[in-house]
Amino acid sequence: MDEKQKNSILLDETEDAFDALMRGELSDLSELLKDTPIGQSVGVNVYRQTSMSALINAIKETFETCRHILGDDYFNQCATSFCQLYPLFQNDLNSYGSDFPAYMVELVETREELAALKFLCDLSSLEWALNETFFAKKKRPFDLEKFGKLTDEQRGKLILKLGPDVRLLHSHYNVKDIYTFHRQEENIINERSFDVISSDHFYVIHRGSAETNFELLIEQVDTYNYSVLSAIKNESCFIDICENFAREIDGDMQPPPFGDYISKGIISDFIL
């Protein structure tokens, strides 16, 4: 085995040991670093501090609106505590933070100073949905030609699929308005107040078309459309959705607006 292969093996072992350390598991990282010029304890601390800083920064960037509301110092404390409790299990910072909304629920329930900020729980869920949407796989255009060739029996049994970038959110607050407000820098600089409305709000988060540079969209929908899209997400078959959600429009019973969902890319595929 040449020197290059030995170094490659050592690097792999070091990375595995470091991952174990960050997950709170037994690790031999100190032993692997004992012969380094900076010493094993310093080496471990450098690795840990650098990784922790990266995790904290990822949380601060993903949940930027929550950070604006809580303030940098307070949010930094929350983010640091979260990152200590929830280590990174995947080698992808873009996927880190899925547990943060649940962590916000715990904070709001246990910290008296957050009692008036319960909307942060749903707001953090919105920001995580936007993060997932941004990094989701590219969706394929709905194959209308293939759909048109299906028999009635096949069409009745098929399962529609939401686009990989589509997320649904039921919030008890007007979190879209709160989020949009905090995206305007002048509102933050001038410390303007914002309205929190406590009522049911339903949202569809997805990417726009190429014509709009695939911008992230937060569409507020009514209970009916949210229920239809939830049934699609839960993989109800096509005929059941048509029957369960048929509604009277201008005196005629009409199925859900599948064409509208398809044109927006909310529905992007189907399986038999």
C-alpha positions as CSV (number, residue, x, y, z in Angstrom):
1,M,0.0,0.0,0.0
2,D,1.5,3.4,-1.0
3,E,1.5,6.6,1.0
4,K,-1.4,8.1,-0.9
5,Q,-3.6,5.1,-0.1
6,K,-2.6,5.1,3.6
7,N,-3.5,8.8,3.8
8,S,-6.9,8.2,2.2
9,I,-7.7,5.4,4.7
10,L,-6.6,7.6,7.6
11,L,-8.8,10.5,6.3
12,D,-11.8,8.1,6.0
13,E,-11.3,6.8,9.5
14,T,-10.9,10.4,10.9
15,E,-14.1,11.5,9.2
16,D,-16.0,8.5,10.5
17,A,-14.7,9.1,14.0
18,F,-15.6,12.8,13.8
19,D,-19.1,12.0,12.6
20,A,-19.5,9.7,15.6
21,L,-18.2,12.4,18.0
22,M,-20.8,14.9,16.7
23,R,-23.6,12.4,17.1
24,G,-22.6,11.9,20.7
25,E,-21.4,8.4,20.2
26,L,-18.1,6.7,21.2
27,S,-15.3,8.0,19.1
28,D,-11.6,7.3,18.6
29,L,-10.9,10.7,17.1
30,S,-8.5,11.7,19.9
31,E,-6.4,8.6,19.2
32,L,-6.3,9.3,15.5
33,L,-5.2,12.9,16.1
34,K,-2.6,12.1,18.8
35,D,0.4,12.5,16.4
36,T,-0.8,15.8,14.8
37,P,1.4,18.9,15.4
38,I,-1.4,20.7,17.3
39,G,-2.1,17.7,19.6
40,Q,-5.2,15.5,20.0
41,S,-7.2,17.6,22.4
42,V,-6.8,20.8,20.4
43,G,-7.5,19.0,17.2
44,V,-10.7,17.6,18.5
45,N,-11.8,21.0,19.8
46,V,-11.1,22.6,16.5
47,Y,-13.1,20.1,14.7
48,R,-16.0,20.3,17.1
49,Q,-16.1,24.1,17.3
50,T,-15.9,24.5,13.5
51,S,-18.7,21.9,12.9
52,M,-20.9,23.5,15.6
53,S,-20.5,26.9,14.1
54,A,-21.5,25.6,10.7
55,L,-24.6,24.0,12.2
56,I,-25.6,27.2,14.1
57,N,-25.1,29.3,11.0
58,A,-27.3,26.9,9.0
59,I,-30.1,27.3,11.5
60,K,-29.8,31.1,11.6
61,E,-30.0,31.2,7.8
62,T,-32.9,28.8,7.4
63,F,-35.0,30.4,10.2
64,E,-34.1,34.0,9.4
65,T,-37.5,35.4,10.1
66,C,-37.7,33.8,13.5
67,R,-34.2,35.3,14.2
68,H,-35.4,38.7,13.3
69,I,-38.3,38.5,15.7
70,L,-36.3,37.0,18.6
71,G,-33.2,39.1,18.1
72,D,-29.7,37.9,17.3
73,D,-28.6,37.2,20.8
74,Y,-31.6,35.3,22.0
75,F,-31.9,33.3,18.7
76,N,-28.2,32.5,18.8
77,Q,-28.8,30.9,22.3
78,C,-31.7,28.9,21.0
79,A,-29.8,27.8,17.9
80,T,-26.8,26.8,20.0
81,S,-28.9,24.8,22.4
82,F,-30.7,23.1,19.5
83,C,-27.5,22.1,17.7
84,Q,-26.2,20.6,20.9
85,L,-29.3,18.5,21.4
86,Y,-29.8,17.6,17.7
87,P,-26.5,16.6,16.0
88,L,-26.2,16.3,12.3
89,F,-26.8,12.7,11.1
90,Q,-26.4,13.4,7.4
91,N,-23.5,15.0,5.6
92,D,-25.7,17.7,4.1
93,L,-26.3,21.0,5.9
94,N,-29.2,21.7,3.6
95,S,-31.2,18.9,5.3
96,Y,-30.3,20.0,8.8
97,G,-33.1,21.7,10.9
98,S,-36.1,19.5,10.4
99,D,-36.5,19.2,14.1
100,F,-36.3,22.9,14.8
101,P,-40.1,23.6,14.5
102,A,-40.8,21.0,17.2
103,Y,-38.0,22.5,19.3
104,M,-39.7,25.9,19.0
105,V,-42.9,24.3,20.3
106,E,-41.0,23.1,23.3
107,L,-39.4,26.5,23.9
108,V,-42.7,28.4,23.6
109,E,-44.4,26.0,26.1
110,T,-41.6,26.2,28.7
111,R,-40.3,29.7,28.5
112,E,-42.5,32.4,30.0
113,E,-41.0,35.2,27.9
114,L,-42.2,33.4,24.7
115,A,-45.8,33.0,25.8
116,A,-47.0,35.7,23.5
117,L,-45.0,34.4,20.5
118,K,-46.8,31.1,19.9
119,F,-47.0,31.9,16.2
120,L,-43.2,31.2,16.0
121,C,-44.0,27.5,16.0
122,D,-46.0,27.7,12.8
123,L,-43.6,30.4,11.4
124,S,-40.6,28.0,11.8
125,S,-42.6,25.3,10.1
126,L,-43.2,27.7,7.1
127,E,-39.5,28.5,6.9
128,W,-38.5,24.8,7.0
129,A,-41.1,24.1,4.3
130,L,-39.5,26.9,2.2
131,N,-36.1,25.4,2.8
132,E,-37.3,21.9,1.7
133,T,-38.9,23.4,-1.4
134,F,-35.8,25.3,-2.4
135,F,-33.6,22.2,-2.3
136,A,-36.2,19.7,-3.7
137,K,-35.5,17.8,-6.8
138,K,-36.6,19.3,-10.1
139,K,-40.1,18.2,-11.0
140,R,-41.1,16.8,-14.4
141,P,-44.0,18.2,-16.4
142,F,-47.2,16.3,-16.1
143,D,-47.5,13.8,-18.9
144,L,-50.9,14.8,-20.3
145,E,-50.4,12.5,-23.4
146,K,-49.9,9.5,-21.3
147,F,-52.8,10.4,-19.0
148,G,-55.1,10.8,-22.0
149,K,-54.3,7.3,-23.2
150,L,-55.4,5.6,-20.0
151,T,-58.7,3.6,-19.9
152,D,-61.5,4.7,-17.6
153,E,-60.6,1.8,-15.3
154,Q,-56.9,2.8,-15.2
155,R,-57.7,6.4,-14.6
156,G,-60.0,5.6,-11.7
157,K,-57.3,3.6,-9.9
158,L,-54.3,5.9,-10.5
159,I,-52.7,7.9,-7.8
160,L,-51.7,11.5,-8.4
161,K,-48.4,12.8,-7.1
162,L,-47.6,16.2,-5.8
163,G,-44.4,17.8,-7.1
164,P,-41.3,17.0,-5.1
165,D,-41.1,20.7,-4.2
166,V,-44.7,21.0,-2.9
167,R,-45.3,21.4,0.8
168,L,-48.7,21.8,2.6
169,L,-49.0,23.8,5.8
170,H,-52.0,24.3,8.1
171,S,-51.2,27.2,10.4
172,H,-53.2,28.8,13.2
173,Y,-51.7,32.2,12.4
174,N,-51.2,34.4,9.3
175,V,-47.6,33.3,9.0
176,K,-47.4,34.2,5.3
177,D,-48.1,37.8,6.2
178,I,-45.6,37.7,9.0
179,Y,-42.9,36.1,6.8
180,T,-43.5,38.6,4.0
181,F,-43.3,41.5,6.4
182,H,-39.9,40.5,7.6
183,R,-38.6,40.0,4.1
184,Q,-38.8,43.8,3.6
185,E,-35.6,45.3,5.0
186,E,-37.1,48.7,5.8
187,N,-39.6,47.0,8.2
188,I,-36.7,45.5,10.1
189,I,-34.5,48.6,10.1
190,N,-37.3,50.8,11.3
191,E,-38.6,48.2,13.8
192,R,-42.1,48.4,12.5
193,S,-44.8,46.4,14.2
194,F,-46.7,43.6,12.5
195,D,-50.1,42.1,12.9
196,V,-50.6,38.6,14.2
197,I,-54.0,37.1,13.3
198,S,-55.0,34.0,15.2
199,S,-57.2,31.9,12.8
200,D,-56.9,28.9,10.5
201,H,-54.7,29.6,7.4
202,F,-53.9,27.0,4.7
203,Y,-50.9,27.3,2.5
204,V,-49.3,25.5,-0.5
205,I,-45.5,26.2,-0.8
206,H,-43.9,25.4,-4.1
207,R,-41.5,26.6,-6.8
208,G,-42.7,28.8,-9.6
209,S,-42.0,28.3,-13.3
210,A,-38.8,29.0,-15.2
211,E,-40.4,32.2,-16.4
212,T,-40.3,33.5,-12.8
213,N,-36.8,32.0,-12.1
214,F,-38.4,29.3,-10.0
215,E,-39.2,31.7,-7.2
216,L,-40.5,30.3,-4.0
217,L,-44.3,30.7,-3.8
218,I,-46.5,30.7,-0.7
219,E,-50.1,30.4,-1.9
220,Q,-53.0,30.7,0.6
221,V,-55.8,28.3,-0.3
222,D,-59.2,27.6,1.2
223,T,-60.2,24.6,3.3
224,Y,-61.6,22.8,0.2
225,N,-58.4,23.0,-1.9
226,Y,-56.2,22.2,1.1
227,S,-58.3,19.0,1.8
228,V,-58.1,17.9,-1.8
229,L,-54.3,18.4,-1.9
230,S,-54.0,16.6,1.4
231,A,-55.9,13.6,0.0
232,I,-53.5,13.6,-3.0
233,K,-50.5,13.8,-0.6
234,N,-51.9,10.8,1.3
235,E,-52.2,8.9,-2.0
236,S,-55.9,8.5,-2.2
237,C,-56.9,7.1,-5.6
238,F,-58.2,9.3,-8.3
239,I,-61.8,8.1,-8.3
240,D,-62.1,8.5,-4.5
241,I,-60.9,12.0,-4.7
242,C,-63.3,12.8,-7.5
243,E,-66.3,11.3,-5.6
244,N,-65.4,12.7,-2.2
245,F,-64.6,16.2,-3.3
246,A,-67.2,16.8,-6.1
247,R,-69.0,20.0,-5.5
248,E,-71.8,21.9,-7.2
249,I,-70.8,24.9,-9.4
250,D,-73.4,26.7,-11.4
251,G,-75.9,23.9,-10.9
252,D,-73.5,21.1,-12.0
253,M,-71.4,18.7,-9.9
254,Q,-67.8,19.4,-10.7
255,P,-64.6,17.5,-9.7
256,P,-61.7,19.2,-8.0
257,P,-59.7,21.7,-10.2
258,F,-57.0,19.2,-11.3
259,G,-56.2,21.2,-14.4
260,D,-55.3,24.2,-12.2
261,Y,-53.1,22.1,-10.0
262,I,-51.3,20.7,-13.0
263,S,-50.8,24.0,-14.7
264,K,-49.1,25.4,-11.6
265,G,-46.9,22.3,-11.2
266,I,-48.5,21.4,-7.9
267,I,-49.4,18.0,-9.4
268,S,-46.6,16.8,-11.5
269,D,-47.0,13.0,-12.0
270,F,-49.2,9.9,-11.4
271,I,-48.6,6.2,-10.8
272,L,-50.8,3.2,-11.6
